[in-house]
Amino acid sequence: EVELSGDGSAVNTGPKGVINDWRRFKQLETEQRQEQRREMERLIKKLSMTCRSHLDEETDKQKQKELQEKINGKVAW
């Protein structure tokens, strides 16, 4: 069974047309879900904050202290 739509194109209203419409709908649904997932990942990366642990800060302080001691040792010559 074939009908003409308002714009003059043919529309299959039989079982095959319904099945094709359903497949196309599912395909579009999947593509939309994937795009939403990608957008969510972009937002997460954009909005995520980097944080440093107390241990990281202590390590940096220790490295800074050692560097300062080396500098002082070379200057004291």
TORMIZA-254404 format. One record per atom (N, C-alpha, C, O): residue number from 1; residue in one letter; y, x, z. Coordinates in steps of 0.02 Angstrom, whole numbers. Each point is the difference from the previous one (the first is absolute). Layout:
BEGIN
   kevex   drenpa    north     east       up
     NUM        a        Y        X        Z
...
END
This chain:
BEGIN
   kevex   drenpa    north     east       up
       1        e      -59       42        0
       1        e       59      -42        0
       1        e       62       44        0
       1        e        7       44       43
       2        v       37      -54      -90
       2        v       60       41       -6
       2        v       60      -46       -1
       2        v        1      -49      -37
       3        e       49       66       77
       3        e       63      -39        1
       3        e       57       47      -17
       3        e       -6       61        7
       4        l       60      -89      -29
       4        l       60       39      -12
       4        l       46       -7       60
       4        l       11      -56       25
       5        s       14      111       -1
       5        s       46       -3       56
       5        s       71      -14      -26
       5        s       10       -6      -60
       6        g       36        0      104
       6        g       69      -16      -17
       6        g       32       50      -48
       6        g       43      -19      -40
       7        d      -62       81       43
       7        d       30       51      -43
       7        d      -39        8      -66
       7        d       17       44      -40
       8        g      -69      -85       29
       8        g      -36        2      -62
       8        g      -61       44        0
       8        g      -36        3      -50
       9        s       22       33      104
       9        s      -59       43        2
       9        s      -61      -41       20
       9        s        7      -51       34
      10        a      -65       74      -54
      10        a      -62      -36       15
      10        a      -23       16       71
      10        a        5       57       22
      11        v      -30     -107       12
      11        v      -25        8       68
      11        v      -71      -27        1
      11        v      -12      -58      -19
      12        n      -35       98       41
      12        n      -70      -21        4
      12        n       -9      -34       67
      12        n        4       32       52
      13        t      -18      -97      -53
      13        t       -7      -37       63
      13        t      -73      -12       18
      13        t      -15      -34       49
      14        g      -31       62      -88
      14        g      -71       -9       15
      14        g      -23       49       53
      14        g       41       35       30
      15        p     -106      -34      -17
      15        p      -28       44       52
      15        p       17       73      -10
      15        p       16       36       47
      16        k      -19      -12     -109
      16        k       16       70      -14
      16        k       73       15       15
      16        k       16       53       26
      17        g       27     -100      -41
      17        g       71       10       15
      17        g       13        3       75
      17        g       39       40       23
      18        v      -73      -84       13
      18        v        8       -1       73
      18        v      -26       65       30
      18        v       32       29       44
      19        i      -89       -6      -69
      19        i      -29       63       25
      19        i       47       59      -16
      19        i       12       43       42
      20        n       14      -42     -103
      20        n       47       53      -18
      20        n       63       -2       42
      20        n       26       52       21
      21        d        0     -113       -9
      21        d       60       -7       43
      21        d      -15       26       70
      21        d       42       34       30
      22        w     -101      -50       -3
      22        w      -18       23       67
      22        w       -6       76        2
      22        w       24       32       47
      23        r      -55       -3      -99
      23        r       -6       73       -3
      23        r       69       33       -2
      23        r       13       49       34
      24        r       31      -77      -75
      24        r       68       27       -6
      24        r       37       -6       67
      24        r       35       46       20
      25        f      -43     -103       13
      25        f       31      -10       66
      25        f      -24       52       49
      25        f       40       29       37
      26        k     -106      -17      -35
      26        k      -27       49       47
      26        k       23       70      -17
      26        k       13       40       45
      27        q       -7      -24     -109
      27        q       24       65      -21
      27        q       72        9       24
      27        q       18       53       27
      28        l       24     -103      -38
      28        l       70        5       21
      28        l        5        4       76
      28        l       42       37       27
      29        e      -85      -74        8
      29        e       -1        2       73
      29        e      -17       70       25
      29        e       32       25       46
      30        t      -82        7      -77
      30        t      -20       67       19
      30        t       55       50      -14
      30        t       14       44       41
      31        e       18      -49      -99
      31        e       55       45      -17
      31        e       58       -8       49
      31        e       31       49       20
      32        q      -16     -110       -1
      32        q       54      -12       47
      32        q      -17       30       69
      32        q       43       30       32
      33        r     -104      -39      -11
      33        r      -22       28       65
      33        r        5       76        0
      33        r       22       30       49
      34        q      -42        2     -105
      34        q        4       72       -6
      34        q       73       24        1
      34        q       16       50       32
      35        e       27      -86      -66
      35        e       71       18        0
      35        e       30       -7       69
      35        e       40       42       22
      36        q      -58      -95       14
      36        q       24       -9       68
      36        q      -24       57       45
      36        q       37       24       43
      37        r      -99       -3      -52
      37        r      -28       55       40
      37        r       38       65      -14
      37        r       17       37       46
      38        r       -3      -24     -111
      38        r       37       61      -17
      38        r       71       -3       29
      38        r       25       50       25
      39        e        7     -108      -29
      39        e       67       -7       28
      39        e        0       10       75
      39        e       44       32       28
      40        m      -95      -59        6
      40        m       -6        8       72
      40        m       -9       74       18
      40        m       30       24       47
      41        e      -71       12      -86
      41        e      -10       72       13
      41        e       65       38      -10
      41        e       15       46       38
      42        r       23      -64      -90
      42        r       65       33      -11
      42        r       47      -12       58
      42        r       34       45       23
      43        l      -33     -107        2
      43        l       43      -16       57
      43        l      -22       37       62
      43        l       42       25       38
      44        i     -107      -21      -27
      44        i      -25       35       59
      44        i       20       73       -2
      44        i       23       27       50
      45        k      -31        4     -108
      45        k       20       71       -6
      45        k       74        8        9
      45        k       23       48       31
      46        k       16      -94      -58
      46        k       73        5        5
      46        k       24      -10       71
      46        k       45       35       23
      47        l      -75      -82       12
      47        l       24      -18       66
      47        l      -35       38       57
      47        l       22       -4       57
      48        s      -74       40      -74
      48        s      -36       35       54
      48        s       43       57       27
      48        s       34       35      -38
      49        m      -36      -27      101
      49        m       39       53       32
      49        m      -47       57       16
      49        m      -59      -10       16
      50        t       84       69      -21
      50        t      -40       57       21
      50        t       16       12       73
      50        t       58       -2       21
      51        c     -108       14       16
      51        c       12       14       71
      51        c      -37       64       19
      51        c      -51       18      -30
      52        r       78       14       79
      52        r      -29       62       24
      52        r      -25      -12       70
      52        r       32      -33       41
      53        s      -88       61      -27
      53        s      -29       -7       67
      53        s       33       51       47
      53        s       33       47      -22
      54        h      -44      -57       85
      54        h       25       46       51
      54        h      -30       70      -12
      54        h       34       50        9
      55        l      -97      -49      -28
      55        l      -33       64      -13
      55        l       33       37      -58
      55        l        8       61        3
      56        d       11      -98      -56
      56        d       35       32      -56
      56        d       66       30       23
      56        d       18       55      -20
      57        e       19      -91       61
      57        e       64       25       25
      57        e      -10       63       43
      57        e       39       47       -5
      58        e      -90      -48       48
      58        e      -14       57       42
      58        e      -19       61      -42
      58        e       20       56       15
      59        t      -59      -66      -67
      59        t      -20       55      -44
      59        t       61       29      -34
      59        t        7       61       -5
      60        d       38     -104      -19
      60        d       61       24      -32
      60        d       44       38       49
      60        d       30       51      -19
      61        k      -25      -75       80
      61        k       40       35       50
      61        k      -29       69       13
      61        k       37       49        7
      62        q     -103      -45       -3
      62        q      -34       64       12
      62        q       14       48      -58
      62        q       14       59       11
      63        k      -20      -83      -72
      63        k       13       42      -59
      63        k       73       23        0
      63        k       14       58      -17
      64        q       31     -103       34
      64        q       71       18        2
      64        q       13       53       54
      64        q       38       47      -11
      65        k      -71      -54       68
      65        k        7       48       54
      65        k      -26       69      -22
      65        k       32       51       13
      66        e      -90      -50      -45
      66        e      -28       63      -24
      66        e       45       33      -52
      66        e        9       61        1
      67        l       18     -100      -45
      67        l       46       25      -51
      67        l       62       30       33
      67        l       24       53      -19
      68        q        2      -89       69
      68        q       60       24       35
      68        q      -15       66       36
      68        q       42       45        1
      69        e     -102      -39       28
      69        e      -19       62       34
      69        e       -5       58      -50
      69        e       19       56       16
      70        k      -46      -69      -75
      70        k       -4       52      -51
      70        k       69       22      -22
      70        k       14       59       -8
      71        i       30     -107       -1
      71        i       69       15      -20
      71        i       34       41       55
      71        i       33       50      -15
      72        n      -40      -70       78
      72        n       29       37       56
      72        n      -29       70        5
      72        n       36       47       17
      73        g     -100      -40      -30
      73        g      -32       66        3
      73        g       27       46      -53
      73        g        7       60       13
      74        k        7      -84      -72
      74        k       26       41      -54
      74        k       73       17       12
      74        k       23       54      -17
      75        v       14     -100       46
      75        v       71       12       13
      75        v        8       49       57
      75        v       48       39        0
      76        a      -92      -38       50
      76        a        6       42       59
      76        a      -14       73      -15
      76        a       13       42       43
      77        w      -36      -24      -98
      77        w      -16       69      -17
      77        w       55       43       19
      77        w       -3       61      -10
END
